[in-house]
Amino acid sequence: MLFPTITFATFFLVVFLANWFLMPFPTRWRWFMLASSYFFYGFWNWRFVGLLVVSSLANQFFAVRIEQSGDERSRRAFLAGAVTVNLGLLGYFKYYGFFVESVNTTLDALGMGGSLPLIQVTLPVGISFFTFQALSYVIDIYRRKLAVAPPLDFAVYLAFFPQLVAGPIVRGTELLPQFKGKRDPRKIDASRAFYLIAIGLAKKVVIADFLASNLVDAVFASPGQYGSLEILVAIYAYSIQIYADFSAYSDIAIGVALLLGFRFPDNFNAPYTAVSIQDFWRRWHMTLSRWLRDYLYVPLGGNRGSGLLTQRNLMLTMLLGGLWHGAAWRFVIWGGLHGLWLVWERQRALRTTPVPDTAASLFRRRFVTFHLVSFAWIFFRAPSLSTAWEMIRRLATEWGGGVDAITVPIVLAIVVALAAQYVSRERVEQVLVGFSRLAPVAQGGVLALALFAIDALANEGVAAFIYFQF
């Protein structure tokens, strides 16, 4: 069930009304929200609802045992069990095929013959996201940062439909306490919610889908047919597409949750204005960045050890972060590139004395960061490593090629999307305050005009969000 569809609008209207009608009846609300979330998830494939149920039961079992265990050895054993079950499910559904193909390729290269059986496994949508949420819940209980939630609360938390499929990754410490509080429909920040939903729709159907269907998909499918400039613009276009697509889902999810009375953490903060790769990861997919920092980088040792150990921890975190995004070596390379750049930045910072930034130095740093990030996106988007290398080769050697694929609307979409990153949050807040002060009829008129413009500019049909496959 895609957000920008009549099907979801109908579903959400029913859920929205029932959500506030059942607010005085907490138990009924929880059962209704759980059933609605399972229906939302099962709309793609109802058989995978059972996976959500198993994950809920298993993680609640381990969480209870961790909290009730009196000695540290038992607590660690149950934590290890929870991590094993979660990563085992994720590994089977997401990485089984990648592992088998890699082993078989290695055996063939060594001339050893034989092969492991390859079973086609369907990847459940959203499994990476709800697995990380489940892990954060159990680990926070082990760290005594969170108490075990009632089983029904945890089931709703893990399956809560706004962020279930593609984030943000909402921790138990952020969402579970909100289930206990009383929500007042008169205090909903509706202006912000409608703004986020409208902006999300515009990013998805006007920018992301347009760039994908008019340039990105064709160039990445057959780079041999395009010249260097066309490939370069396609790389820029994909940088914008993936941001517009993924941040759109986050915007809509946060807006939908707001209308139901819940607050999610922000997930993006103008990432293409970053002045370094470290700054980029403070702005891009922020809930994942914080998850990797708190549950992987810091437990590995963070920056508490020697310089060499810190470099190792950075590389491992980014390599595993790349693998989280997809079961293919190109995602490992993508993560590895970011790891290398983070290590280089850290080493450079240790060797040089900081100086105040000037307008020229800020421009240079942003320019370099954007191009490093865009270069790495080649491996993220290309359907195979061979295609990625072919794009890089042609990018360097085919400057006499054509430019027919580059059109004014494509360039305009890229420029506008980049320029929008530099609109300050303060200016956005001013617009929201002004919108909130309008009469309800005027607000409805503005929203209607915005939706009409989005519909007029949108491509026909709605493509699935990019991060559904992760």
C-alpha positions in Angstrom: 0.0 0.0 0.0 1.8 3.1 -1.2 1.3 6.5 0.5 0.5 8.6 -2.6 -2.5 6.5 -3.6 -6.3 6.6 -3.1 -6.1 3.2 -1.5 -3.9 4.5 1.4 -6.0 7.7 1.6 -9.1 5.6 2.2 -7.3 3.3 4.7 -5.9 6.3 6.6 -9.3 8.1 6.8 -10.8 5.0 8.5 -7.8 4.7 10.8 -7.7 8.4 11.6 -11.4 8.5 12.7 -11.1 5.3 14.7 -7.9 6.4 16.3 -9.5 9.4 17.9 -12.9 7.7 18.6 -11.1 4.9 20.5 -8.8 7.2 22.4 -10.8 6.9 25.6 -10.5 3.1 25.4 -6.8 2.3 25.5 -7.0 -1.4 25.1 -9.4 -1.2 22.2 -7.2 1.4 20.6 -4.2 -0.9 20.8 -6.0 -3.9 19.3 -7.4 -1.7 16.5 -4.0 -0.1 15.7 -2.3 -3.5 15.7 -5.0 -5.0 13.4 -4.7 -1.9 11.1 -0.9 -2.1 11.0 -1.0 -5.8 10.2 -3.6 -5.1 7.4 -1.3 -2.4 6.1 1.7 -4.7 6.1 -0.2 -7.7 4.7 -1.5 -5.6 1.8 1.7 -6.6 -0.1 1.9 -10.2 1.1 -0.3 -11.4 3.9 1.9 -14.4 4.6 4.6 -12.1 6.0 2.3 -10.8 8.8 3.4 -14.0 10.6 7.0 -12.8 10.5 6.0 -9.7 12.4 4.1 -11.8 14.9 7.1 -14.1 15.4 9.4 -11.2 15.8 7.1 -9.5 18.4 6.8 -12.7 20.4 10.5 -13.6 20.3 11.7 -10.2 21.2 9.2 -9.7 24.0 10.3 -13.1 25.4 14.0 -12.1 25.5 13.2 -8.7 26.8 11.2 -10.1 29.8 14.0 -12.7 30.5 16.7 -10.0 30.4 14.7 -7.8 32.8 13.9 -10.6 35.2 17.4 -12.2 35.3 19.3 -11.4 38.4 22.9 -12.1 37.2 24.8 -10.5 34.4 25.7 -13.8 32.8 22.1 -14.7 32.2 21.3 -11.2 31.0 24.0 -11.5 28.4 22.9 -14.9 27.3 19.4 -13.8 26.7 20.7 -10.7 24.9 22.8 -12.9 22.7 19.7 -15.0 22.0 17.7 -12.0 20.9 20.5 -10.7 18.7 20.9 -14.2 17.1 17.2 -14.6 16.4 16.8 -11.1 14.9 19.9 -11.3 12.8 19.1 -14.9 11.9 15.7 -13.9 10.5 17.2 -10.9 8.7 20.1 -13.0 7.4 17.9 -15.8 6.0 15.4 -13.5 4.2 17.9 -10.9 3.1 21.3 -12.4 2.8 20.9 -16.2 2.1 21.0 -15.8 -1.6 24.0 -13.3 -1.4 25.9 -15.7 0.8 25.3 -18.8 -1.4 26.2 -17.0 -4.6 29.4 -15.6 -3.1 30.5 -19.0 -1.8 29.7 -20.7 -5.1 31.6 -18.0 -7.1 34.6 -18.5 -4.8 34.5 -22.3 -5.1 34.4 -22.0 -8.9 37.3 -19.5 -8.9 39.4 -21.9 -6.8 38.5 -24.8 -9.1 37.0 -26.8 -6.2 33.7 -27.5 -8.0 30.5 -28.2 -6.1 27.9 -25.7 -5.1 25.6 -24.8 -2.3 21.9 -25.1 -3.1 20.3 -21.8 -4.0 16.7 -21.3 -2.8 14.7 -18.3 -4.0 13.6 -16.4 -0.9 11.2 -13.5 -1.1 12.4 -10.4 0.8 9.7 -9.1 3.1 9.3 -5.4 2.8 10.5 -3.4 5.8 12.4 -6.3 7.5 15.6 -4.2 7.9 13.7 -1.5 9.7 11.6 -3.4 12.1 14.5 -5.7 12.9 16.6 -2.7 14.0 13.7 -1.4 16.0 13.3 -4.7 17.8 17.1 -4.9 18.5 17.1 -1.3 19.9 14.2 -2.3 22.2 16.0 -5.4 23.6 19.4 -3.7 23.9 17.9 -0.7 25.7 16.3 -3.0 28.2 19.6 -4.8 28.7 21.3 -1.4 29.2 18.4 -0.5 31.7 17.4 2.5 29.6 14.0 1.1 29.1 11.5 -1.0 31.0 9.7 -4.0 29.4 6.5 -2.8 27.8 3.3 -4.7 28.0 3.1 -7.3 25.2 0.3 -5.5 23.3 2.2 -2.2 23.5 5.3 -3.7 22.1 3.4 -5.5 19.3 1.9 -2.1 18.3 5.3 -0.4 18.6 7.0 -2.9 16.3 4.1 -2.9 13.7 3.0 0.7 13.9 2.2 1.3 10.2 3.4 4.9 9.5 7.1 4.0 9.8 6.9 0.2 9.5 8.1 -0.2 5.9 10.8 2.4 5.5 11.4 4.3 8.7 12.2 6.5 10.4 13.8 3.9 12.8 11.9 4.9 16.0 13.3 3.6 19.2 11.2 2.2 22.1 12.4 5.1 24.3 10.9 7.5 21.8 7.5 5.9 21.0 6.4 3.6 23.8 6.0 6.3 26.4 3.6 8.1 23.9 1.3 5.1 24.1 0.7 5.8 27.8 0.0 9.5 27.6 -3.4 11.0 26.7 -3.5 12.6 23.3 -5.6 15.7 22.7 -6.9 16.1 19.1 -7.1 19.9 19.7 -3.4 20.0 20.3 -2.3 18.2 17.1 0.2 20.2 15.0 -2.0 19.8 11.9 -0.3 22.6 10.0 3.1 20.8 10.3 1.5 17.4 9.5 -0.2 18.7 6.3 2.9 20.5 5.3 5.1 17.4 5.7 2.6 15.2 3.8 2.3 17.8 0.9 6.1 18.3 0.7 6.5 14.5 0.8 4.1 14.0 -2.1 5.8 16.7 -4.1 9.2 15.2 -3.6 8.1 11.7 -4.5 5.8 12.1 -7.5 7.0 15.4 -8.9 10.8 15.2 -8.4 11.9 11.6 -7.7 9.6 9.7 -10.1 10.2 12.3 -12.8 14.0 12.0 -12.7 13.8 8.2 -12.5 11.5 7.7 -15.5 13.1 10.5 -17.7 16.8 9.9 -17.2 18.1 7.8 -14.3 16.5 4.4 -15.1 17.6 4.5 -18.7 21.2 5.6 -18.1 21.8 3.1 -15.3 20.3 0.3 -17.3 22.4 0.9 -20.5 25.3 3.3 -19.8 27.0 2.3 -23.0 24.4 4.3 -25.0 25.2 7.6 -23.3 28.1 10.1 -23.3 30.0 11.4 -20.3 27.9 14.5 -19.8 24.7 12.5 -19.9 26.1 10.0 -17.4 27.3 12.8 -15.1 23.8 14.5 -15.1 22.2 11.1 -14.5 24.5 10.6 -11.4 23.4 14.1 -10.2 19.8 13.2 -10.9 20.0 10.0 -8.9 21.6 11.8 -6.0 18.4 14.0 -6.0 16.1 11.1 -6.7 17.1 9.0 -3.8 17.0 12.0 -1.4 13.6 13.1 -2.7 12.2 9.6 -2.6 13.5 8.5 0.8 12.9 11.8 2.6 9.5 11.9 1.0 8.6 8.7 2.8 10.0 10.0 6.1 8.1 13.3 5.7 4.8 11.5 5.0 5.3 9.0 7.8 6.1 11.8 10.3 3.1 13.8 9.1 0.7 10.8 9.3 1.9 10.0 12.8 1.4 13.6 13.8 -2.2 13.4 12.7 -2.6 10.4 14.9 -1.1 12.3 17.9 2.5 10.9 17.8 5.8 12.5 17.2 8.6 10.7 15.3 12.2 11.9 15.2 13.4 13.8 12.1 15.2 11.7 9.5 16.8 14.2 7.2 18.3 17.7 7.5 19.4 19.1 4.2 22.1 16.5 3.6 23.5 18.0 0.4 24.5 21.1 2.3 27.0 19.0 4.3 30.5 20.3 4.5 32.1 16.8 5.2 31.2 13.2 5.0 30.8 13.1 8.8 28.4 16.1 8.5 26.6 14.3 5.7 25.9 11.3 8.0 24.6 13.7 10.7 22.0 14.9 8.2 21.2 11.8 6.1 18.9 9.0 7.4 19.6 10.4 10.9 17.8 7.6 12.7 19.9 5.0 11.1 23.1 7.0 11.6 22.3 7.3 15.3 21.4 3.6 15.5 24.7 2.5 13.9 26.6 4.9 16.3 24.8 3.7 19.5 24.5 0.0 18.8 27.5 -0.7 16.7 30.2 1.9 16.6 30.2 2.7 20.3 30.1 -1.0 21.4 33.0 -1.7 19.0 35.0 0.8 21.0 34.1 4.0 19.1 37.0 6.5 19.3 38.1 5.5 22.8 41.1 3.4 21.6 44.1 4.1 19.5 43.8 5.8 16.1 44.1 2.5 14.3 41.3 1.0 16.4 39.1 4.0 15.7 39.7 3.6 12.0 38.8 0.0 12.2 35.6 0.8 14.0 34.6 3.4 11.5 35.3 1.0 8.6 33.4 -1.9 10.2 30.4 0.4 11.0 30.2 1.7 7.4 30.8 -1.7 5.8 28.0 -3.2 7.8 25.8 -0.2 7.2 26.3 -0.7 3.5 25.4 -4.4 3.8 22.3 -3.4 5.8 21.1 -1.5 2.7 21.3 -4.5 0.4 22.7 -8.0 -0.1 25.3 -7.3 -2.8 29.0 -6.4 -3.0 28.1 -3.0 -4.6 26.5 -2.0 -1.3 29.6 -3.1 0.6 31.7 -1.0 -1.7 29.3 2.0 -1.2 29.7 1.6 2.6 33.4 1.1 2.3 33.9 4.3 0.3 32.1 6.3 3.0 34.2 4.5 5.6 37.4 5.4 3.8 36.4 9.0 3.5 35.4 9.2 7.2 38.8 7.7 8.1 40.6 10.2 5.9 38.6 13.2 7.4 39.5 12.1 10.9 43.2 11.7 10.1 43.2 15.1 8.4 41.5 16.7 11.3 44.2 15.3 13.6 47.0 16.6 11.5 45.7 20.1 10.7 44.8 23.1 12.9 41.2 24.2 12.4 40.7 27.6 10.8 37.5 29.7 10.5 35.4 28.9 7.5 35.0 31.5 4.7 32.3 31.6 2.1 34.8 30.2 -0.4 36.0 27.4 1.8 32.4 26.4 2.7 31.5 26.3 -1.0 34.6 24.2 -1.7 33.8 21.7 1.1 30.2 21.4 0.1 31.1 20.9 -3.5 33.6 18.2 -2.7 31.3 16.4 -0.2 28.4 16.4 -2.7 30.6 14.9 -5.4 32.1 12.3 -3.2 28.6 11.3 -2.1 27.3 11.3 -5.6 30.2 9.2 -6.8 29.4 6.5 -4.2 25.7 6.5 -5.3 26.9 4.9 -8.6 27.5 1.7 -6.7 24.3 2.0 -4.7 22.1 2.4 -7.8 23.8 0.4 -10.5 22.2 -3.0 -11.0 25.6 -4.7 -10.9 29.2 -4.0 -10.3 30.0 -4.4 -14.0 27.5 -1.6 -14.8 29.0 0.6 -12.1 32.5 0.2 -13.5 31.1 0.8 -17.0 29.5 4.1 -15.9 32.7 5.2 -14.3 34.8 4.4 -17.4 32.4 6.2 -19.7 32.2 9.1 -17.3 36.0 9.5 -17.8 36.3 8.7 -21.5 33.2 9.7 -23.5 33.2 13.4 -23.4 32.6 13.6 -27.1 29.2 11.8 -26.7 25.7 13.2 -27.1 23.6 15.3 -24.8 20.1 14.4 -26.2 19.0 12.8 -22.9 19.6 16.0 -20.9 16.5 18.3 -21.1 15.7 21.6 -19.5 13.1 20.1 -17.1 15.6 17.6 -15.8 18.2 20.2 -15.2 15.6 22.5 -13.6 14.4 19.7 -11.3 18.0 19.0 -10.1 18.8 22.7 -9.5 15.5 23.4 -7.7 15.9 20.4 -5.5 19.5 21.3 -4.6 18.5 25.0 -4.0 15.6 23.9 -1.7 18.2 22.3 0.6 19.5 25.8 1.4 16.1 27.1 2.6 16.7 27.6 6.4 14.5 25.8 9.0 13.7 29.2 10.4 12.1 30.3 7.1 10.1 27.0 7.0 8.9 27.7 10.5 7.8 31.2 9.6 5.8 29.7 6.7 4.2 27.1 9.0 3.3 29.8 11.6 1.7 31.9 8.9 -0.2 28.8 7.5 -1.4 27.8 11.0 -2.9 31.3 11.5 -5.1 31.0 8.4 -8.8 30.2 8.9 -9.7 26.5 8.3 -11.3 27.3 5.0 -8.3 29.2 3.8 -6.0 26.3 4.9 -8.1 23.9 3.0 -7.9 26.0 -0.1 -4.1 26.2 0.1 -3.9 22.5 0.5 -6.3 21.9 -2.3 -4.2 24.1 -4.6 -1.0 22.4 -3.6 -2.5 18.9 -4.3 -3.9 20.1 -7.6 -0.4 21.4 -8.6 1.3 18.2 -7.5 -1.2 16.1 -9.5 -0.8 18.3 -12.5 3.0 18.0 -12.4 3.2 14.3 -11.4 4.1 11.4 -13.7 1.4 8.9 -14.5 1.3 6.2 -11.8 3.3 6.0 -8.6 6.5 3.9 -8.4 7.4 2.1 -5.2 9.6 3.9 -2.8 13.3 3.0 -3.2 13.8 1.9 0.4 11.0 -0.6 0.2 13.5 -3.2 -1.1 15.9 -2.7 1.9 
